[in-house]
Amino acid sequence: MPLHPLAVQAGTQLSLPSRIRARRLLDILPTKVEEGEQLLHVAPSSRGLVAATDRRLIVLNGTDDVHEAAYSRIVSFVAAKDRRKPFIQLQTDAGELVVKGLGENFEDICRVVHARMWDVTLQRAAESAPVEPIRRAAGAA
């Protein structure tokens, strides 16, 4: 059975050992990416696979354990290396998401999340809200 082009694209970003460990998740990933959504970077984690798209971060920890965080919903983002194992922590308006043990492409995932969450925040800030004209009180000069 031929591989889905998205799975092939994701697989090319991973080392051979990571591809072997994440084979099942690489097959699932195309079903989680929406039509028109662009896959940017993929990184293995200690429990699965992390994919950064142009719209959101997708965390696959198994066939039924999928977490998603749209960049527009991210309130805070922390990334660091804890005892040589990189991790990311996202706070969204719906809760918290922590991914530990990220492998190759950790920095790429961090750059995408950081840039996209700020892009969305700035877009929201630039949207003008309807403003009511100021009414003068009777008798004011």
N, C-alpha and C positions, 0 to 999 in steps of 0.2 A: 504494500500500500504506500503510495507516495506521500511524503510529508507535506504539510501545509506550508506555503511560502513564509508565513509569519513565524512558524516554528523553526524553519531553516534560518531565517534572519536572526532570531533570538539565539539559536544555537551557535551561530558564528561569533557571538560576543562572549562565549564562555570557553574556558579551557576544556580539554577532553575529559578529565575526571569530573568536572562540574556538569558537563553535558550528560555523562553517564548517570550520575546521581539524580539529575533533574529530568531524565528522559520522559517519565510519565507526565510531569508538570509542563514540559515543553509541548506535549501533545494537547494538553488542556488549555494552555494559554490562548490559542486562537479563538476558542469559544468564549473567552472572557473579554476580548477586545471588540469594541463596538464597530459597526461599519463606519468608515471615514476617520476612525481614530488611528493615529500614527504611533507605532512603537518606537521609542527613542533609545532606551537602554534597558538591559536585563542584568541582574546580579543574583548569584546564588546566596542563600542564607543558611543558617544552621538547620532550619526546619523546612526549607523549601526554596522558593524563587520569588524575586521581587522584580516587577516590570514598571518602568516609568514611561507613560505615554504622553502625548501632547495635552491630555485632559486630566489625567489622574494617576495615582500610584496604585498598583494592583499587587497584593501579597497573596501568593499561593502557598499554603502549608499542607496541602493534601487535596484530594479530589473534591471533598466537600467543605474544606476549610479555606474560604476565600474572603479576603478583606479588601476593601477599596476605599480610597480617600481622594475625592475630587479636590483639586488645588484650590478651588473657590471656598471649600469648607475648612481648610487648614487655618488654625488660629496661631499655632506655634510649631516650630520645627527645631529639633536638636539632633546633631550628629556628632559622634565622637568614637574614639577607639578605646575600648575598655579592656585592659590586659591583652592588647594586640588584636582583639576581635572587634571590628567596627560594628556600631549599632546606630539605628535611627529611631527617634521617638517623635511621633506626631500627635498634636492635640487638635482635634477637630471639634466642630460644634456638636458632634454626636458622641464624642468620647475620645479615648486614647488608643493609639496603635504603636506598639514597640516591636521592632524587628532586630534580632540579635544575630551576630555571627555572619555579617555580610562579607562576601568574598570579592573577587575581582569586579571592577566597575563601581565600587562603593562611591568613589569621588564623583563619577559621572551621574549617578543617581542623585547624590546630594546637590549637585549643581542644578540639575533639572528641577527638582522639587523647590529649591530655594528661589530660583528665577521665576518659575511658573506661579508660585503662591504670591509673590510680590507683583507680578504682572496682573493677576486677577484682582488683588487688593487695590492697586492703583487704578485699574479700570473702574472698579466700583466707586472709588473716591472721586473720579472724574465725572461720573454720571450726575447730571444736575437734577436736583429735587425740585418739584414745583414750589415756587415761593409766592406767597400771598402778598399783594401790595400793602404797604403800610398805610393805615387809615389815620387821618388826622382827627384829633378830638375836636368836637365842636368848640368854636371860639379860639382855637389855637392859631397863632400867627403864621 
